[in-house]
C-alpha cells in the first residue's frame, strides 16, 4: 500500500518556500510603508527593504531551477501559468519601486505597493492551481497567503517604525498589526476546517496538528498581546519590536510548513479491493488518507 499512499512532493522544497516567504513579506512591507509614507514617514529605507525581500524570494526560485539560465522561459505562458504572471508583475513592481525611491514620489510608491498586492495574489493562486496537492488546492489558501504577507508587512513596520520615524505615534501601526494577527488566526482556522471537511492525506494533517498550537500561541496570540500592551499601557519601543518579530517569524514558519512540510500529493484510491484466491472483493480503500470530517 505504500506505493499508492500519498507521498511528499519533491518539486518544491525550502527554496520554493523562501520565494513565498520573501515575496509575501516584501509585498506586505511595501503596502504598510506606503501607508506610513502617507503620514509623513520616510519610505526609502522600508521601500528598499520590501524590494530586497521580493528579489531575494525570486532568487531562490532561480536557484531551484535545474537549468537556471532558462529562467526567462517563465515569461512564455501568461495565459496558463500563475508563475508567469507573478514574474511579469514582479518586473513592473521593481520598475515602479525603484522609480519611487529615485524620485522620492509617494504616488509612484503607492503604485509599487498596489503591484505588490497583485504579486501576492499571484503567489496564492500559484498554490491553489496545484490541484494534485490537497493542502494547496483549498480555496482559502489564497486568502491565507495574502493575509500572512500583510501580517508580516505590519510586523516589519511595527519593528522598524520606532527607529526610522520615532516622531510618529506607534498606535496605528500596532493597531494594524493586531487586526492582521486576528485576521490571520481566523483565516488559518478556516483553512484547517476546510481541509478537514474535504479530506486530506493523514500525514498533511499530522504536520498541521503539530504546528497549530505553537503557531496560534507564539506566532499570533503573543504578538497580539504585546501589541495591545503597547496600545493600552504605552510600553516602549522594545515591546513593539518584539511583537513585530514574532508576527513575522510566525508567518515565515507558516509558509515553510505549508509549502515544504505538509505538501503530500493525492495518492491513489482503489475503488474495488480484490481478494486473491477468494473470488470476491472488499470495499474500496484510499491508503494514507483521512476521510472528510462528518
ROTI-745856 format. One record per residue (C-alpha): residue number from 1; x, y, z. Coordinates in nm, 3 decimals, decimal comma. Layout:
<rs>
[NUM [X Y Z]]
...
</rs>
This chain:
<rs>
[1 [0,000 0,000 0,000]]
[2 [0,296 0,233 0,037]]
[3 [0,309 0,257 -0,341]]
[4 [-0,038 0,411 -0,364]]
[5 [-0,045 0,615 -0,042]]
[6 [0,017 0,992 -0,064]]
[7 [0,382 1,089 -0,094]]
[8 [0,559 1,411 -0,014]]
[9 [0,603 1,613 -0,332]]
[10 [0,964 1,664 -0,435]]
[11 [0,933 1,952 -0,682]]
[12 [0,909 2,243 -0,439]]
[13 [1,145 2,240 -0,140]]
[14 [1,275 2,503 0,106]]
[15 [1,385 2,722 -0,183]]
[16 [1,030 2,746 -0,314]]
[17 [0,912 2,818 0,040]]
[18 [1,164 3,103 0,054]]
[19 [1,001 3,258 -0,252]]
[20 [0,671 3,277 -0,068]]
[21 [0,846 3,396 0,248]]
[22 [1,043 3,676 0,084]]
[23 [0,780 3,772 -0,170]]
[24 [0,496 3,783 0,079]]
[25 [0,690 3,980 0,338]]
[26 [0,821 4,221 0,077]]
[27 [0,478 4,289 -0,068]]
[28 [0,337 4,345 0,280]]
[29 [0,620 4,581 0,371]]
[30 [0,556 4,789 0,058]]
[31 [0,189 4,835 0,144]]
[32 [0,240 4,935 0,506]]
[33 [0,539 5,152 0,415]]
[34 [0,312 5,335 0,170]]
[35 [0,055 5,387 0,446]]
[36 [0,329 5,521 0,673]]
[37 [0,457 5,746 0,394]]
[38 [0,110 5,898 0,360]]
[39 [0,150 6,007 0,724]]
[40 [0,485 6,165 0,664]]
[41 [0,722 5,879 0,741]]
[42 [1,029 5,835 0,517]]
[43 [0,981 5,540 0,287]]
[44 [1,311 5,490 0,108]]
[45 [1,462 5,253 0,368]]
[46 [1,147 5,046 0,420]]
[47 [1,069 5,052 0,048]]
[48 [1,414 4,925 -0,036]]
[49 [1,373 4,652 0,226]]
[50 [1,047 4,543 0,064]]
[51 [1,205 4,525 -0,281]]
[52 [1,505 4,335 -0,145]]
[53 [1,276 4,079 0,019]]
[54 [1,081 4,024 -0,302]]
[55 [1,404 3,996 -0,502]]
[56 [1,554 3,753 -0,250]]
[57 [1,248 3,532 -0,272]]
[58 [1,263 3,523 -0,651]]
[59 [1,635 3,447 -0,641]]
[60 [1,563 3,126 -0,451]]
[61 [1,334 3,017 -0,734]]
[62 [1,619 3,083 -0,975]]
[63 [1,843 2,862 -0,763]]
[64 [1,583 2,586 -0,765]]
[65 [1,563 2,567 -1,143]]
[66 [1,770 2,279 -1,275]]
[67 [1,891 2,493 -1,564]]
[68 [1,883 2,845 -1,420]]
[69 [1,982 3,015 -1,745]]
[70 [1,648 2,906 -1,888]]
[71 [1,470 3,115 -1,626]]
[72 [1,344 3,355 -1,896]]
[73 [1,116 3,074 -2,017]]
[74 [0,894 3,159 -1,720]]
[75 [0,763 3,457 -1,921]]
[76 [0,629 3,239 -2,205]]
[77 [0,295 3,124 -2,060]]
[78 [0,095 3,418 -1,922]]
[79 [-0,233 3,263 -2,043]]
[80 [-0,192 2,947 -1,833]]
[81 [0,067 2,997 -1,559]]
[82 [0,033 3,197 -1,239]]
[83 [0,411 3,170 -1,204]]
[84 [0,444 3,358 -1,534]]
[85 [0,200 3,621 -1,411]]
[86 [0,395 3,651 -1,086]]
[87 [0,718 3,709 -1,280]]
[88 [0,557 3,968 -1,508]]
[89 [0,406 4,158 -1,214]]
[90 [0,743 4,142 -1,036]]
[91 [0,908 4,317 -1,331]]
[92 [0,656 4,602 -1,310]]
[93 [0,688 4,606 -0,933]]
[94 [1,064 4,655 -0,940]]
[95 [1,033 4,924 -1,205]]
[96 [0,778 5,122 -1,005]]
[97 [0,955 5,060 -0,676]]
[98 [1,296 5,180 -0,785]]
[99 [1,143 5,476 -0,968]]
[100 [0,968 5,577 -0,646]]
[101 [1,291 5,550 -0,449]]
[102 [1,485 5,757 -0,703]]
[103 [1,218 6,023 -0,742]]
[104 [1,108 6,027 -0,380]]
[105 [0,749 6,013 -0,504]]
[106 [0,484 5,884 -0,264]]
[107 [0,238 5,850 -0,553]]
[108 [0,468 5,622 -0,751]]
[109 [0,541 5,430 -0,431]]
[110 [0,169 5,365 -0,390]]
[111 [0,172 5,219 -0,742]]
[112 [0,451 4,984 -0,634]]
[113 [0,251 4,887 -0,326]]
[114 [-0,054 4,809 -0,541]]
[115 [0,159 4,593 -0,770]]
[116 [0,288 4,421 -0,457]]
[117 [-0,068 4,320 -0,373]]
[118 [-0,115 4,178 -0,723]]
[119 [0,214 3,991 -0,682]]
[120 [0,092 3,849 -0,351]]
[121 [-0,235 3,739 -0,510]]
[122 [-0,041 3,558 -0,784]]
[123 [0,152 3,369 -0,518]]
[124 [-0,169 3,247 -0,358]]
[125 [-0,311 3,141 -0,693]]
[126 [0,009 2,950 -0,772]]
[127 [-0,059 2,721 -0,478]]
[128 [-0,431 2,695 -0,545]]
[129 [-0,360 2,592 -0,905]]
[130 [-0,158 2,289 -0,785]]
[131 [-0,459 2,058 -0,774]]
[132 [-0,254 1,746 -0,705]]
[133 [-0,163 1,870 -0,356]]
[134 [-0,470 1,865 -0,128]]
[135 [-0,310 2,104 0,121]]
[136 [-0,271 2,363 -0,157]]
[137 [-0,592 2,328 -0,354]]
[138 [-0,826 2,460 -0,084]]
[139 [-0,986 2,791 -0,190]]
[140 [-0,889 2,955 0,140]]
[141 [-0,518 2,909 0,060]]
[142 [-0,525 3,231 -0,145]]
[143 [-0,662 3,434 0,147]]
[144 [-0,419 3,264 0,385]]
[145 [-0,114 3,353 0,175]]
[146 [-0,232 3,711 0,129]]
[147 [-0,325 3,780 0,491]]
[148 [0,001 3,623 0,606]]
[149 [0,202 3,855 0,381]]
[150 [0,008 4,154 0,508]]
[151 [0,065 4,048 0,869]]
[152 [0,437 4,021 0,804]]
[153 [0,435 4,366 0,649]]
[154 [0,260 4,508 0,954]]
[155 [0,509 4,323 1,176]]
[156 [0,809 4,466 0,995]]
[157 [0,662 4,814 1,020]]
[158 [0,596 4,776 1,394]]
[159 [0,958 4,664 1,437]]
[160 [1,127 4,937 1,231]]
[161 [0,899 5,239 1,268]]
[162 [1,033 5,333 1,615]]
[163 [1,379 5,367 1,459]]
[164 [1,311 5,517 1,115]]
[165 [1,034 5,756 1,223]]
[166 [1,040 5,794 1,604]]
[167 [0,832 6,110 1,577]]
[168 [0,529 5,914 1,453]]
[169 [0,297 5,750 1,708]]
[170 [0,304 5,373 1,725]]
[171 [-0,068 5,333 1,785]]
[172 [-0,180 5,297 1,424]]
[173 [0,095 5,053 1,328]]
[174 [0,031 4,834 1,633]]
[175 [-0,345 4,851 1,583]]
[176 [-0,288 4,737 1,222]]
[177 [-0,065 4,454 1,343]]
[178 [-0,325 4,343 1,597]]
[179 [-0,601 4,336 1,334]]
[180 [-0,381 4,144 1,090]]
[181 [-0,295 3,886 1,358]]
[182 [-0,662 3,833 1,438]]
[183 [-0,743 3,800 1,068]]
[184 [-0,457 3,555 1,015]]
[185 [-0,579 3,338 1,302]]
[186 [-0,935 3,335 1,166]]
[187 [-0,825 3,250 0,812]]
[188 [-0,586 2,980 0,936]]
[189 [-0,865 2,812 1,132]]
[190 [-1,098 2,841 0,833]]
[191 [-0,832 2,682 0,613]]
[192 [-0,785 2,390 0,854]]
[193 [-1,161 2,334 0,877]]
[194 [-1,194 2,342 0,501]]
[195 [-0,910 2,092 0,461]]
[196 [-1,063 1,856 0,716]]
[197 [-1,407 1,885 0,554]]
[198 [-1,264 1,797 0,213]]
[199 [-1,044 1,513 0,336]]
[200 [-0,667 1,514 0,320]]
[201 [-0,358 1,292 0,347]]
[202 [-0,316 1,183 0,706]]
[203 [0,047 1,298 0,705]]
[204 [-0,052 1,651 0,599]]
[205 [-0,300 1,672 0,885]]
[206 [-0,039 1,535 1,126]]
[207 [0,207 1,809 1,024]]
[208 [-0,058 2,074 1,084]]
[209 [-0,163 1,921 1,414]]
[210 [0,191 1,961 1,546]]
[211 [0,223 2,313 1,406]]
[212 [-0,116 2,456 1,503]]
[213 [-0,079 2,536 1,873]]
[214 [0,272 2,689 1,858]]
[215 [0,160 2,899 1,562]]
[216 [-0,157 3,018 1,734]]
[217 [0,000 3,099 2,070]]
[218 [0,354 3,211 1,981]]
[219 [0,304 3,340 1,627]]
[220 [-0,030 3,515 1,680]]
[221 [-0,162 3,541 2,036]]
[222 [0,166 3,653 2,195]]
[223 [0,247 3,932 1,946]]
[224 [-0,120 4,041 1,958]]
[225 [-0,094 4,063 2,339]]
[226 [0,226 4,264 2,311]]
[227 [0,064 4,499 2,061]]
[228 [-0,231 4,553 2,296]]
[229 [0,012 4,613 2,583]]
[230 [0,175 4,895 2,390]]
[231 [-0,160 5,038 2,287]]
[232 [-0,311 5,035 2,635]]
[233 [-0,013 5,068 2,868]]
[234 [0,218 5,273 2,649]]
[235 [0,504 5,022 2,665]]
[236 [0,828 5,115 2,495]]
[237 [0,968 5,056 2,151]]
[238 [1,125 4,724 2,253]]
[239 [0,781 4,569 2,305]]
[240 [0,673 4,689 1,962]]
[241 [0,985 4,543 1,803]]
[242 [0,931 4,208 1,976]]
[243 [0,567 4,195 1,864]]
[244 [0,672 4,262 1,506]]
[245 [0,947 4,000 1,508]]
[246 [0,716 3,731 1,647]]
[247 [0,447 3,812 1,391]]
[248 [0,696 3,790 1,103]]
[249 [0,853 3,469 1,236]]
[250 [0,508 3,311 1,267]]
[251 [0,428 3,394 0,906]]
[252 [0,756 3,255 0,780]]
[253 [0,706 2,934 0,977]]
[254 [0,353 2,903 0,838]]
[255 [0,461 2,933 0,476]]
[256 [0,752 2,695 0,522]]
[257 [0,513 2,442 0,676]]
[258 [0,252 2,475 0,402]]
[259 [0,494 2,468 0,109]]
[260 [0,776 2,239 0,225]]
[261 [0,636 2,016 0,500]]
[262 [0,263 1,949 0,455]]
[263 [0,267 1,913 0,076]]
[264 [0,169 1,549 0,023]]
[265 [0,019 1,453 -0,310]]
[266 [-0,318 1,296 -0,377]]
[267 [-0,207 0,936 -0,379]]
[268 [-0,429 0,671 -0,534]]
[269 [-0,761 0,516 -0,441]]
[270 [-0,870 0,159 -0,508]]
[271 [-1,244 0,167 -0,584]]
[272 [-1,253 -0,211 -0,556]]
[273 [-1,021 -0,414 -0,336]]
[274 [-0,977 -0,762 -0,492]]
[275 [-0,908 -1,058 -0,265]]
[276 [-0,670 -1,313 -0,415]]
[277 [-0,794 -1,669 -0,423]]
[278 [-1,133 -1,596 -0,270]]
[279 [-1,323 -1,490 -0,579]]
[280 [-1,462 -1,187 -0,400]]
[281 [-1,382 -0,831 -0,327]]
[282 [-1,373 -0,589 -0,037]]
[283 [-1,487 -0,226 -0,025]]
[284 [-1,259 0,026 -0,192]]
[285 [-0,976 0,181 0,005]]
[286 [-0,772 0,501 -0,003]]
[287 [-0,447 0,431 0,186]]
[288 [-0,293 0,710 0,392]]
[289 [-0,598 0,930 0,356]]
[290 [-0,815 1,083 0,626]]
[291 [-1,178 1,093 0,501]]
[292 [-1,383 1,411 0,512]]
[293 [-1,492 1,519 0,859]]
[294 [-1,853 1,441 0,941]]
</rs>
